[in-house]
């Protein structure tokens, strides 16, 4: 049975992992006959957002602890990941990707990727393991890998930023998957578009199926 390492960025679209994308990724992996282990960096969140009002809250939270909400506790620190034990690596989206896993939300093309995240991406590439990225997550791959073909849907500002990082961008719509065969990178737009949960499920299912074909 093929095994995916899924990396989360917290819990909640505005400051962590996008929950629909995370859950649908987990579901797609199992639906297509594979299994997964969840990981997240054991670091402080950039900030905490009230998801009812959109206001920033005067408190601190931990990315691993918050991600454990989605994982029902079955999650490991990202420092424990060993890509020799997995067949693929995949990142659901959410603002936490652009705030916690990297600083794209604040610095755009001048962003920095958290060293733990950059390390696991490079390790997966060096071992020729497929890497998937949903929603805003492809910006991590653009920054770490540079010359890679990705999609973030059709958002012009984000497209400009990823091109400045050296990546090639392809405009896509719901459920489409862009494949960079040289790097074994798979991306799909999800909530970078005005999507509903059925379209998120379709995108997650399509990217997982495409990745499994490369294993």
SEMIDREN-369146 format. One record per residue: z negated, x negated, y negated of N, C-alpha, C, O in turn; residue number from 0. Coordinates in nm, 3 decimals, padded with zeros to 5 digits. Each point is the difference from the previous one (the first is absolute). Example, Ala and Ser with C-alpha at 12.3 -4.5 7.8 and 13.67 -1.06 7.14 Angstrom:
<nodes>
{{-00.780,-01.319,00.569},{00.000,00.089,-00.119},{00.000,-00.090,-00.120},{-00.066,-00.104,00.002},0}
{{00.138,00.139,-00.107},{-00.006,-00.082,-00.119},{-00.073,00.077,-00.109},{-00.017,-00.051,-00.111},1}
</nodes>
This chain:
<nodes>
{{00.000,-00.084,00.119},{00.000,00.084,-00.119},{00.000,-00.088,-00.125},{-00.083,-00.089,-00.013},0}
{{00.176,00.115,-00.078},{00.009,-00.076,-00.123},{-00.118,00.033,-00.091},{-00.051,00.112,00.000},1}
{{00.008,-00.212,-00.078},{-00.120,00.017,-00.082},{00.029,-00.037,-00.146},{00.051,-00.108,-00.030},2}
{{-00.087,00.199,-00.060},{00.017,-00.020,-00.144},{-00.133,-00.038,-00.063},{-00.105,00.053,00.036},3}
{{00.108,-00.145,-00.130},{-00.112,-00.026,-00.090},{00.029,00.076,-00.129},{00.101,-00.025,-00.066},4}
{{-00.188,00.119,00.032},{00.017,00.081,-00.121},{-00.103,-00.047,-00.103},{-00.119,-00.004,00.029},5}
{{00.165,-00.031,-00.148},{-00.089,-00.051,-00.105},{-00.019,00.106,-00.107},{00.097,00.048,-00.060},6}
{{-00.222,-00.012,00.035},{-00.035,00.101,-00.100},{-00.056,-00.066,-00.126},{-00.043,-00.115,00.002},7}
{{00.045,00.192,-00.112},{-00.040,-00.053,-00.131},{-00.114,00.080,-00.061},{-00.018,-00.002,-00.122},8}
{{-00.059,00.072,00.205},{-00.107,00.086,-00.050},{00.022,00.142,00.048},{00.060,00.022,00.105},9}
{{-00.107,00.075,-00.183},{00.011,00.140,00.041},{00.020,00.089,-00.122},{-00.095,00.030,-00.072},10}
{{00.219,00.011,00.050},{00.029,00.087,-00.114},{00.116,-00.054,-00.081},{00.004,-00.120,-00.029},11}
{{00.089,00.205,-00.008},{00.126,-00.044,-00.059},{-00.018,-00.081,-00.128},{00.075,-00.095,-00.022},12}
{{-00.172,00.129,-00.062},{-00.008,-00.063,-00.132},{-00.071,-00.134,-00.002},{00.015,-00.078,-00.094},13}
{{-00.093,00.050,00.198},{-00.073,-00.128,00.001},{-00.002,-00.066,00.137},{-00.063,-00.105,00.017},14}
{{00.130,00.165,00.081},{-00.003,-00.053,00.136},{00.128,00.029,00.074},{00.108,00.006,-00.060},15}
{{-00.118,00.012,00.190},{00.116,00.035,00.082},{00.035,00.147,-00.021},{-00.089,00.084,-00.016},16}
{{00.218,-00.052,00.017},{00.044,00.139,-00.006},{-00.029,00.061,00.137},{00.055,-00.043,00.101},17}
{{-00.142,00.143,-00.098},{-00.053,00.050,00.126},{00.107,00.064,00.087},{00.002,-00.022,00.121},18}
{{00.088,00.100,-00.180},{00.106,00.061,00.080},{00.087,-00.107,00.065},{00.033,00.010,00.118},19}
{{00.003,-00.112,-00.195},{00.084,-00.106,00.055},{-00.072,-00.078,00.110},{00.059,-00.037,00.101},20}
{{-00.188,00.012,-00.122},{-00.078,-00.073,00.101},{-00.008,00.080,00.130},{00.025,-00.053,00.108},21}
{{-00.061,00.180,-00.120},{-00.017,00.083,00.119},{00.133,00.023,00.071},{00.007,-00.006,00.123},22}
{{00.098,00.032,-00.199},{00.131,00.023,00.061},{00.055,-00.126,00.066},{00.074,00.008,00.097},23}
{{-00.110,-00.125,-00.150},{00.039,-00.125,00.065},{-00.070,-00.013,00.134},{00.063,-00.034,00.100},24}
{{-00.193,00.060,-00.098},{-00.076,-00.004,00.125},{00.059,00.099,00.101},{00.019,-00.033,00.117},25}
{{00.008,00.153,-00.164},{00.055,00.104,00.087},{00.137,-00.041,00.056},{00.027,00.017,00.118},26}
{{00.059,-00.072,-00.206},{00.135,-00.040,00.043},{-00.006,-00.110,00.105},{00.079,00.001,00.095},27}
{{-00.171,-00.095,-00.111},{-00.012,-00.108,00.097},{-00.033,00.056,00.138},{00.064,-00.035,00.099},28}
{{-00.163,00.122,-00.093},{-00.040,00.056,00.129},{00.103,00.097,00.055},{00.025,00.003,00.121},29}
{{00.035,00.077,-00.209},{00.102,00.096,00.042},{00.117,-00.070,00.068},{00.061,00.054,00.092},30}
{{-00.030,-00.174,-00.137},{00.113,-00.075,00.054},{-00.039,-00.098,00.109},{00.074,-00.094,00.030},31}
{{-00.192,00.115,00.030},{-00.037,-00.074,00.119},{-00.062,-00.135,-00.021},{-00.008,-00.080,00.093},32}
{{-00.037,00.051,-00.215},{-00.064,-00.127,-00.028},{-00.148,00.023,-00.033},{-00.048,00.113,00.005},33}
{{-00.023,-00.220,-00.038},{-00.140,00.010,-00.040},{-00.022,-00.084,-00.125},{00.089,-00.074,-00.042},34}
{{-00.207,00.086,-00.018},{-00.025,-00.071,-00.125},{-00.146,-00.043,-00.011},{-00.088,00.051,00.068},35}
{{00.067,-00.148,-00.157},{-00.133,-00.038,-00.046},{00.006,-00.005,-00.151},{00.094,-00.055,-00.059},36}
{{-00.196,00.111,-00.004},{-00.006,00.002,-00.146},{-00.077,-00.120,-00.053},{-00.097,-00.045,00.061},37}
{{00.143,-00.007,-00.176},{-00.064,-00.110,-00.068},{-00.007,00.029,-00.150},{00.077,00.080,-00.052},38}
{{-00.169,-00.145,-00.016},{-00.006,00.005,-00.146},{-00.078,-00.122,-00.048},{-00.088,-00.048,00.071},39}
{{00.120,-00.004,-00.189},{-00.078,-00.113,-00.051},{-00.141,00.042,-00.040},{-00.020,00.107,-00.056},40}
{{-00.075,-00.191,00.086},{-00.140,00.025,-00.034},{-00.025,-00.052,-00.141},{-00.062,-00.105,-00.020},41}
{{00.112,00.182,-00.079},{-00.006,-00.041,-00.140},{-00.038,00.122,-00.086},{00.007,00.113,00.046},42}
{{-00.045,-00.138,-00.169},{-00.029,00.109,-00.093},{00.129,00.066,-00.046},{00.101,-00.067,-00.022},43}
{{-00.106,00.200,00.007},{00.113,00.070,-00.061},{00.012,-00.043,-00.146},{-00.098,-00.040,-00.062},44}
{{00.219,00.050,00.007},{00.018,-00.028,-00.142},{-00.086,00.094,-00.084},{-00.070,-00.043,-00.092},45}
{{00.077,00.172,00.124},{-00.084,00.102,-00.066},{-00.004,00.123,00.088},{00.065,00.006,00.104},46}
{{-00.142,00.093,-00.147},{-00.014,00.125,00.074},{00.046,00.114,-00.090},{-00.042,00.010,-00.115},47}
{{00.129,00.075,00.167},{00.057,00.110,-00.077},{-00.048,00.134,00.056},{00.002,00.022,00.121},48}
{{-00.044,00.067,-00.210},{-00.032,00.137,00.037},{00.132,00.071,00.029},{00.079,00.024,-00.091},49}
{{-00.057,00.011,00.217},{00.129,00.059,00.037},{00.014,00.146,-00.043},{00.108,00.058,00.014},50}
{{-00.213,00.001,-00.067},{00.009,00.135,-00.054},{00.045,-00.002,-00.145},{00.082,00.081,-00.042},51}
{{-00.137,-00.176,-00.036},{00.028,-00.005,-00.144},{00.094,-00.113,-00.041},{00.061,00.005,-00.106},52}
{{-00.050,-00.108,00.190},{00.080,-00.116,-00.035},{-00.075,-00.104,-00.082},{00.056,-00.103,-00.036},53}
{{-00.183,00.131,00.008},{-00.079,-00.091,-00.083},{-00.058,-00.113,00.085},{-00.030,00.017,00.118},54}
{{00.015,-00.134,-00.182},{-00.063,-00.113,00.068},{-00.150,00.026,00.008},{-00.061,00.051,-00.094},55}
{{00.002,-00.088,00.207},{-00.142,00.026,00.023},{-00.082,-00.129,-00.013},{00.049,-00.107,00.037},56}
{{-00.172,00.117,-00.088},{-00.083,-00.120,-00.022},{-00.072,-00.044,00.127},{-00.123,00.004,00.007},57}
{{00.199,-00.047,00.091},{-00.058,-00.046,00.126},{00.094,-00.099,00.066},{00.115,-00.015,-00.041},58}
{{-00.164,-00.052,00.143},{00.084,-00.093,00.076},{00.005,00.042,00.145},{-00.096,00.058,00.053},59}
{{00.208,-00.086,00.013},{00.016,00.028,00.142},{00.074,-00.115,00.067},{00.061,-00.084,-00.066},60}
{{-00.069,00.083,00.198},{00.058,-00.107,00.080},{00.124,00.050,00.073},{-00.003,00.110,00.056},61}
{{00.111,-00.186,-00.056},{00.127,00.044,00.059},{-00.014,00.025,00.150},{00.052,00.099,00.051},62}
{{-00.121,-00.187,00.019},{-00.018,00.017,00.144},{-00.085,00.123,00.030},{00.033,00.079,00.089},63}
{{-00.141,-00.063,-00.162},{-00.090,00.114,00.022},{00.071,00.132,-00.028},{-00.014,00.096,00.076},64}
{{00.091,-00.092,-00.185},{00.074,00.122,-00.033},{00.110,00.029,00.102},{00.023,00.115,00.037},65}
{{00.045,-00.220,00.007},{00.106,00.017,00.101},{-00.056,00.054,00.130},{00.068,00.070,00.075},66}
{{-00.194,-00.104,-00.047},{-00.065,00.048,00.122},{-00.011,00.151,00.004},{-00.015,00.058,00.108},67}
{{00.023,00.008,-00.224},{00.000,00.148,-00.003},{00.123,00.053,00.074},{-00.009,00.093,00.080},68}
{{00.125,-00.153,-00.108},{00.124,00.042,00.065},{-00.001,-00.040,00.147},{00.049,00.073,00.085},69}
{{-00.107,-00.189,-00.058},{00.000,-00.055,00.136},{-00.107,00.060,00.090},{-00.006,-00.032,00.118},70}
{{-00.078,00.120,-00.173},{-00.114,00.055,00.075},{-00.087,-00.115,00.054},{-00.058,00.009,00.108},71}
{{00.050,-00.115,-00.187},{-00.085,-00.113,00.033},{00.065,-00.107,00.085},{-00.053,-00.111,00.010},72}
{{00.167,00.142,00.052},{00.065,-00.096,00.090},{00.098,-00.087,-00.079},{00.121,00.022,00.002},73}
{{-00.176,-00.120,-00.072},{00.081,-00.086,-00.085},{-00.063,-00.138,-00.003},{-00.120,-00.015,00.019},74}
{{00.204,-00.086,-00.043},{-00.049,-00.138,-00.003},{00.035,-00.067,-00.132},{00.096,00.040,-00.066},75}
{{-00.174,-00.142,00.026},{00.035,-00.076,-00.120},{00.135,-00.070,00.019},{00.033,-00.044,00.110},76}
{{00.042,00.035,-00.218},{00.133,-00.060,00.009},{-00.006,-00.146,00.045},{00.095,-00.051,00.058},77}
{{-00.206,-00.015,-00.084},{-00.015,-00.140,00.042},{00.001,-00.015,00.152},{00.021,-00.110,00.051},78}
{{-00.042,00.219,00.022},{-00.004,-00.006,00.146},{00.136,00.025,00.064},{00.013,-00.008,00.122},79}
{{00.089,00.038,-00.202},{00.130,00.030,00.059},{00.065,-00.128,00.055},{-00.008,-00.106,-00.062},80}
{{00.069,00.119,00.177},{00.076,-00.109,00.061},{00.132,00.059,00.046},{00.004,00.075,00.098},81}
{{00.104,-00.107,-00.168},{00.128,00.062,00.030},{00.054,-00.036,00.138},{00.098,00.060,00.045},82}
{{-00.160,-00.156,00.023},{00.039,-00.026,00.139},{-00.037,00.118,00.090},{00.057,00.016,00.108},83}
{{-00.153,00.066,-00.153},{-00.047,00.113,00.080},{00.075,00.129,-00.030},{-00.026,00.103,00.063},84}
{{00.121,-00.108,-00.158},{00.069,00.122,-00.043},{00.151,-00.020,00.002},{00.051,-00.111,-00.011},85}
{{00.018,00.224,00.025},{00.146,-00.002,00.002},{00.060,00.031,-00.136},{00.118,-00.026,-00.023},86}
{{-00.198,00.081,-00.069},{00.051,00.038,-00.131},{-00.115,00.014,-00.099},{-00.116,00.016,00.038},87}
{{00.152,-00.022,-00.166},{-00.094,00.014,-00.111},{00.054,00.107,-00.093},{00.120,00.003,-00.028},88}
{{-00.207,00.087,-00.020},{00.049,00.107,-00.087},{-00.104,00.033,-00.107},{-00.120,00.000,00.026},89}
{{00.170,00.029,-00.148},{-00.083,00.031,-00.116},{00.033,00.140,-00.052},{00.108,00.019,-00.054},90}
{{-00.198,00.080,00.069},{00.016,00.124,-00.076},{-00.016,-00.030,-00.150},{-00.043,-00.109,-00.037},91}
{{00.078,00.207,-00.048},{-00.005,-00.022,-00.143},{-00.128,00.050,-00.065},{-00.106,00.004,00.062},92}
{{00.118,00.035,-00.188},{-00.114,00.039,-00.082},{-00.024,-00.103,-00.109},{00.036,-00.117,00.015},93}
{{-00.097,00.161,-00.128},{-00.025,-00.091,-00.111},{-00.090,-00.117,00.039},{00.003,-00.104,-00.064},94}
{{-00.082,00.122,00.170},{-00.085,-00.110,00.045},{00.080,-00.121,00.042},{-00.048,-00.113,-00.011},95}
{{00.169,00.135,00.059},{00.088,-00.112,00.035},{00.028,-00.083,-00.124},{-00.002,-00.123,00.004},96}
{{00.030,00.192,-00.116},{00.038,-00.067,-00.124},{-00.120,-00.041,-00.085},{00.016,-00.065,-00.103},97}
{{-00.137,00.104,00.147},{-00.121,-00.036,-00.075},{-00.094,-00.090,00.079},{-00.066,-00.087,-00.056},98}
{{00.061,00.109,00.189},{-00.094,-00.074,00.084},{00.067,-00.109,00.084},{-00.050,-00.111,00.011},99}
{{00.164,00.145,00.049},{00.071,-00.097,00.084},{00.083,-00.097,-00.083},{00.030,-00.112,00.042},100}
{{00.008,00.157,-00.161},{00.068,-00.087,-00.096},{-00.028,00.055,-00.139},{-00.070,00.101,-00.013},101}
{{00.122,-00.165,-00.089},{-00.027,00.043,-00.138},{00.124,00.057,-00.068},{00.012,-00.006,-00.122},102}
{{00.080,00.062,00.202},{00.125,00.052,-00.055},{-00.023,00.108,-00.105},{00.076,00.008,-00.097},103}
{{-00.178,00.075,00.114},{-00.026,00.109,-00.094},{-00.029,-00.050,-00.140},{00.019,00.072,-00.098},104}
{{-00.064,-00.197,00.087},{-00.041,-00.055,-00.129},{00.093,-00.108,-00.052},{00.016,-00.016,-00.121},105}
{{00.047,-00.058,00.213},{00.080,-00.116,-00.041},{00.147,00.011,00.036},{00.079,-00.088,-00.034},106}
{{-00.040,00.196,00.103},{00.140,00.017,00.036},{00.054,-00.117,00.078},{-00.061,-00.044,00.098},107}
{{00.177,-00.007,-00.140},{00.064,-00.109,00.075},{-00.081,-00.130,-00.003},{00.025,-00.090,00.079},108}
{{-00.121,00.081,-00.170},{-00.087,-00.118,-00.006},{-00.127,00.016,00.083},{-00.096,-00.075,-00.017},109}
{{00.096,00.171,00.105},{-00.119,00.031,00.079},{-00.035,-00.112,00.098},{00.081,-00.088,00.029},110}
{{-00.204,00.095,00.019},{-00.046,-00.090,00.106},{-00.035,00.086,00.121},{-00.056,00.108,-00.014},111}
{{00.088,-00.157,00.132},{-00.036,00.068,00.124},{-00.129,-00.063,00.052},{-00.016,-00.122,-00.001},112}
{{-00.076,00.206,00.046},{-00.126,-00.053,00.052},{00.031,-00.100,00.112},{00.084,00.028,00.086},113}
{{-00.150,-00.143,-00.087},{00.031,-00.104,00.099},{-00.004,00.047,00.145},{00.082,-00.044,00.081},114}
{{-00.177,00.132,-00.046},{-00.008,00.049,00.137},{00.125,00.080,00.036},{00.051,-00.011,00.112},115}
{{-00.001,00.089,-00.207},{00.118,00.083,00.023},{00.124,-00.088,00.010},{00.082,00.017,00.090},116}
{{-00.068,-00.112,-00.182},{00.115,-00.091,00.003},{00.004,-00.078,00.131},{00.107,-00.021,00.057},117}
{{-00.223,-00.021,-00.010},{-00.008,-00.079,00.123},{00.051,00.079,00.120},{00.077,-00.052,00.081},118}
{{-00.119,00.179,-00.069},{00.040,00.078,00.117},{00.149,00.033,-00.006},{00.066,00.006,00.104},119}
{{-00.012,00.015,-00.223},{00.143,00.025,-00.014},{00.079,-00.124,00.044},{00.095,00.010,00.078},120}
{{-00.135,-00.125,-00.127},{00.070,-00.124,00.038},{-00.012,-00.028,00.149},{00.094,-00.048,00.063},121}
{{-00.210,00.079,-00.008},{-00.020,-00.023,00.143},{00.092,00.091,00.082},{00.060,-00.045,00.098},122}
{{-00.050,00.171,-00.139},{00.089,00.094,00.072},{00.145,-00.047,-00.008},{00.072,00.006,00.100},123}
{{-00.029,-00.052,-00.216},{00.137,-00.049,-00.016},{00.024,-00.123,00.087},{00.103,-00.011,00.066},124}
{{-00.199,-00.081,-00.066},{00.018,-00.124,00.077},{00.008,00.028,00.149},{00.061,-00.077,00.075},125}
{{-00.122,00.186,-00.031},{00.002,00.037,00.142},{00.110,00.102,00.030},{00.008,00.051,00.112},126}
{{00.075,-00.022,-00.211},{00.113,00.093,00.017},{-00.046,00.139,00.043},{00.064,00.066,00.081},127}
{{-00.178,-00.023,-00.138},{-00.052,00.134,00.027},{00.049,00.095,-00.109},{-00.003,-00.037,-00.117},128}
{{00.048,00.158,00.151},{00.042,00.096,-00.102},{-00.114,00.035,-00.096},{-00.115,00.013,00.040},129}
{{00.151,00.002,-00.167},{-00.096,00.040,-00.104},{00.051,00.128,-00.065},{00.115,00.006,-00.044},130}
{{-00.200,00.096,00.038},{00.035,00.125,-00.065},{-00.081,00.019,-00.127},{-00.115,-00.046,-00.008},131}
{{00.174,00.112,-00.091},{-00.071,00.028,-00.125},{00.046,00.134,-00.055},{00.120,00.023,-00.016},132}
{{-00.215,00.064,-00.014},{00.027,00.132,-00.052},{-00.036,00.006,-00.148},{-00.091,-00.069,-00.046},133}
{{00.164,00.154,-00.028},{-00.036,00.032,-00.138},{00.006,-00.123,-00.090},{00.106,-00.060,-00.013},134}
{{-00.217,00.022,-00.050},{-00.004,-00.115,-00.091},{-00.023,-00.132,00.074},{00.014,-00.106,-00.060},135}
{{-00.049,00.112,00.188},{-00.031,-00.122,00.076},{00.111,-00.104,00.004},{-00.030,-00.119,00.010},136}
{{00.158,00.158,-00.018},{00.103,-00.103,00.001},{-00.012,-00.104,-00.112},{00.057,-00.108,00.011},137}
{{-00.129,00.139,-00.118},{-00.014,-00.100,-00.106},{-00.073,-00.124,00.051},{00.024,-00.111,-00.047},138}
{{-00.114,00.131,00.143},{-00.069,-00.115,00.061},{00.101,-00.092,00.068},{-00.005,-00.122,-00.014},139}
{{00.098,00.182,00.087},{00.100,-00.079,00.073},{00.095,-00.068,-00.097},{00.044,-00.112,00.024},140}
{{-00.011,00.181,-00.133},{00.086,-00.062,-00.101},{-00.067,-00.123,-00.059},{00.065,-00.103,-00.019},141}
{{-00.194,00.112,-00.009},{-00.070,-00.113,-00.062},{-00.019,-00.115,00.099},{00.018,-00.116,-00.037},142}
{{-00.053,00.147,00.160},{-00.029,-00.105,00.098},{00.129,-00.064,00.053},{00.006,-00.121,00.017},143}
{{00.096,00.203,00.007},{00.121,-00.050,00.066},{00.114,-00.031,-00.096},{00.087,-00.082,00.031},144}
{{-00.086,00.147,-00.147},{00.106,-00.026,-00.097},{00.131,00.063,00.039},{00.022,00.118,-00.027},145}
{{00.065,-00.192,00.089},{00.135,00.046,00.033},{-00.001,00.092,00.121},{00.033,-00.042,00.111},146}
{{-00.072,00.168,-00.134},{-00.008,00.098,00.107},{00.053,00.132,-00.052},{-00.019,00.033,-00.117},147}
{{00.087,00.044,00.201},{00.051,00.130,-00.041},{-00.102,00.108,00.031},{-00.046,00.011,00.113},148}
{{00.012,00.069,-00.214},{-00.102,00.103,00.014},{00.043,00.126,-00.074},{00.104,00.003,-00.066},149}
{{-00.187,00.102,00.078},{00.014,00.118,-00.084},{-00.136,00.045,-00.048},{-00.100,-00.008,00.072},150}
{{00.098,00.057,-00.194},{-00.117,00.074,-00.051},{00.048,00.136,-00.051},{-00.061,00.060,-00.089},151}
{{00.170,-00.012,00.147},{00.055,00.129,-00.038},{00.100,-00.014,-00.111},{00.105,-00.063,00.018},152}
{{-00.136,00.122,-00.136},{00.096,-00.007,-00.110},{-00.066,-00.022,-00.135},{00.060,00.027,-00.104},153}
{{-00.184,-00.076,00.104},{-00.071,-00.023,-00.126},{00.057,-00.124,-00.070},{-00.009,-00.111,00.053},154}
{{00.065,00.130,-00.171},{00.073,-00.107,-00.069},{-00.090,-00.116,-00.039},{00.039,-00.116,00.016},155}
{{-00.158,00.144,-00.067},{-00.089,-00.107,-00.046},{-00.046,-00.087,00.117},{-00.003,-00.122,-00.011},156}
{{-00.032,00.186,00.122},{-00.044,-00.077,00.117},{00.117,-00.079,00.059},{-00.016,-00.113,00.044},157}
{{00.134,00.175,-00.044},{00.119,-00.070,00.049},{00.026,-00.126,-00.081},{00.030,-00.105,00.056},158}
{{-00.041,00.115,-00.188},{00.020,-00.117,-00.086},{-00.100,-00.110,00.032},{00.035,-00.118,00.005},159}
{{-00.160,00.157,00.016},{-00.105,-00.098,00.029},{00.026,-00.072,00.132},{-00.016,-00.122,00.008},160}
{{00.054,00.196,00.096},{00.020,-00.066,00.130},{00.124,-00.090,-00.004},{00.004,-00.103,00.068},161}
{{00.095,00.141,-00.147},{00.116,-00.087,-00.015},{-00.039,-00.131,-00.070},{00.050,-00.106,00.036},162}
{{-00.139,00.114,-00.133},{-00.047,-00.120,-00.069},{-00.081,-00.090,00.094},{-00.011,-00.121,-00.024},163}
{{-00.044,00.179,00.130},{-00.072,-00.080,00.099},{00.095,-00.062,00.102},{-00.043,-00.074,00.088},164}
{{00.171,00.104,-00.101},{00.099,-00.061,00.087},{00.050,00.090,00.110},{00.088,-00.040,00.077},165}
{{-00.141,00.162,-00.067},{00.038,00.091,00.107},{00.127,00.077,-00.035},{00.035,00.015,-00.118},166}
{{00.033,00.033,00.220},{00.113,00.092,-00.018},{-00.054,00.141,00.022},{-00.082,00.023,00.089},167}
{{00.128,00.071,-00.171},{-00.050,00.137,00.012},{00.112,00.097,00.033},{00.111,-00.010,-00.052},168}
{{-00.144,00.106,00.139},{00.096,00.104,00.036},{-00.062,00.136,-00.032},{-00.110,00.030,00.045},169}
{{00.180,00.051,-00.122},{-00.048,00.134,-00.033},{00.006,00.089,00.123},{00.100,00.002,00.071},170}
{{-00.208,00.070,-00.046},{-00.009,00.086,00.118},{-00.064,00.134,-00.036},{-00.057,00.017,-00.107},171}
{{00.070,00.076,00.200},{-00.066,00.129,-00.014},{-00.090,00.023,00.121},{-00.022,-00.091,00.080},172}
{{-00.031,00.212,-00.067},{-00.099,00.031,00.101},{00.043,-00.038,00.142},{00.110,00.032,00.044},173}
{{-00.200,-00.103,00.025},{00.021,-00.031,00.140},{00.091,-00.117,00.029},{00.011,-00.041,00.116},174}
{{00.053,-00.014,-00.217},{00.090,-00.112,00.024},{-00.079,-00.131,00.019},{-00.106,-00.019,-00.058},175}
{{00.160,-00.068,00.141},{-00.062,-00.129,00.029},{00.099,-00.110,-00.031},{00.114,00.002,00.047},176}
{{-00.156,-00.099,-00.126},{00.081,-00.118,-00.028},{-00.047,-00.113,00.090},{-00.120,-00.027,00.009},177}
{{00.214,-00.038,00.057},{-00.033,-00.106,00.095},{00.057,-00.133,-00.048},{00.121,-00.012,-00.021},178}
{{-00.206,-00.086,00.004},{00.042,-00.137,-00.026},{-00.006,-00.073,00.133},{-00.107,-00.037,00.047},179}
{{00.222,00.018,00.014},{00.003,-00.056,00.135},{-00.044,-00.146,00.005},{-00.055,-00.045,00.100},180}
{{00.079,-00.028,-00.207},{-00.036,-00.142,-00.002},{-00.151,-00.020,00.009},{-00.047,-00.091,00.069},181}
{{-00.028,00.176,-00.139},{-00.146,-00.012,-00.001},{-00.069,00.100,00.093},{-00.122,-00.004,00.016},182}
{{00.201,00.094,00.045},{-00.055,00.110,00.080},{-00.097,00.085,-00.085},{-00.111,00.032,00.043},183}
{{00.156,00.001,-00.163},{-00.079,00.080,-00.094},{00.059,00.141,-00.009},{00.122,00.017,-00.012},184}
{{-00.209,00.083,00.018},{00.038,00.141,00.000},{-00.076,00.071,-00.112},{-00.123,-00.011,-00.007},185}
{{00.193,00.082,-00.080},{-00.067,00.069,-00.111},{00.053,00.141,-00.016},{00.115,00.029,00.032},186}
{{-00.202,00.059,-00.082},{00.037,00.140,-00.022},{-00.080,00.052,-00.120},{-00.114,-00.043,-00.019},187}
{{00.169,00.135,-00.063},{-00.062,00.032,-00.129},{-00.122,00.090,-00.001},{-00.090,-00.020,-00.081},188}
{{00.084,00.119,00.170},{-00.115,00.092,00.005},{-00.036,00.054,-00.138},{00.085,00.058,-00.068},189}
{{-00.212,-00.075,00.023},{-00.044,00.060,-00.125},{00.045,-00.075,-00.125},{-00.043,00.034,-00.110},190}
{{00.130,-00.135,00.123},{00.068,-00.051,-00.119},{00.101,00.104,-00.049},{00.050,-00.008,-00.112},191}
{{-00.020,00.105,00.197},{00.080,00.116,-00.036},{-00.091,00.121,-00.013},{-00.116,-00.005,00.042},192}
{{00.166,00.113,-00.098},{-00.075,00.125,-00.007},{00.007,00.066,00.138},{00.087,00.083,00.026},193}
{{-00.179,-00.121,00.061},{00.007,00.037,00.141},{-00.108,00.100,00.038},{-00.099,00.016,-00.071},194}
{{00.119,00.050,00.185},{-00.105,00.082,00.059},{-00.042,-00.064,00.132},{00.060,-00.098,00.044},195}
{{-00.161,00.153,00.019},{-00.056,-00.065,00.118},{00.098,-00.001,00.118},{-00.006,-00.090,00.084},196}
{{00.095,00.188,-00.077},{00.102,-00.002,00.106},{00.095,-00.118,-00.019},{00.040,-00.064,00.097},197}
{{-00.004,00.037,-00.221},{00.088,-00.113,-00.028},{-00.070,-00.133,00.023},{00.064,-00.098,00.039},198}
{{-00.196,00.094,-00.063},{-00.078,-00.121,00.030},{-00.001,-00.023,00.151},{00.017,-00.112,00.047},199}
{{-00.037,00.219,00.029},{00.000,-00.011,00.146},{00.135,-00.049,00.051},{00.006,-00.081,00.091},200}
{{00.102,00.131,-00.151},{00.134,-00.042,00.040},{00.020,-00.148,-00.029},{00.052,-00.073,00.085},201}
{{-00.092,00.028,-00.203},{00.016,-00.140,-00.036},{-00.079,-00.092,00.091},{00.050,-00.103,00.045},202}
{{-00.175,00.142,-00.016},{-00.084,-00.081,00.090},{00.060,-00.006,00.140},{00.004,-00.106,00.062},203}
{{00.043,00.219,-00.014},{00.059,00.005,00.133},{00.128,-00.085,00.007},{00.021,-00.074,00.096},204}
{{00.061,00.084,-00.199},{00.126,-00.075,-00.001},{-00.023,-00.150,-00.005},{00.068,-00.076,00.068},205}
{{-00.165,00.032,-00.149},{-00.022,-00.145,-00.012},{-00.060,-00.055,00.128},{00.035,-00.110,00.042},206}
{{-00.126,00.183,00.020},{-00.059,-00.046,00.125},{00.106,-00.007,00.110},{00.005,-00.098,00.075},207}
{{00.079,00.199,-00.065},{00.108,-00.002,00.100},{00.093,-00.118,-00.022},{00.041,-00.066,00.095},208}
{{-00.006,00.040,-00.220},{00.090,-00.112,-00.030},{-00.064,-00.133,00.038},{00.066,-00.089,00.053},209}
{{-00.195,00.075,-00.082},{-00.071,-00.123,00.035},{-00.010,-00.019,00.151},{00.016,-00.112,00.050},210}
{{-00.040,00.219,00.023},{-00.011,-00.010,00.146},{00.131,-00.047,00.064},{-00.002,-00.067,00.103},211}
{{00.115,00.102,-00.165},{00.128,-00.044,00.053},{00.018,-00.152,-00.010},{00.081,-00.059,00.072},212}
{{-00.159,-00.003,-00.161},{00.011,-00.145,-00.020},{-00.100,-00.080,00.082},{-00.004,-00.122,-00.008},213}
{{-00.075,00.191,00.088},{-00.105,-00.069,00.077},{00.047,-00.030,00.142},{-00.076,-00.057,00.079},214}
</nodes>
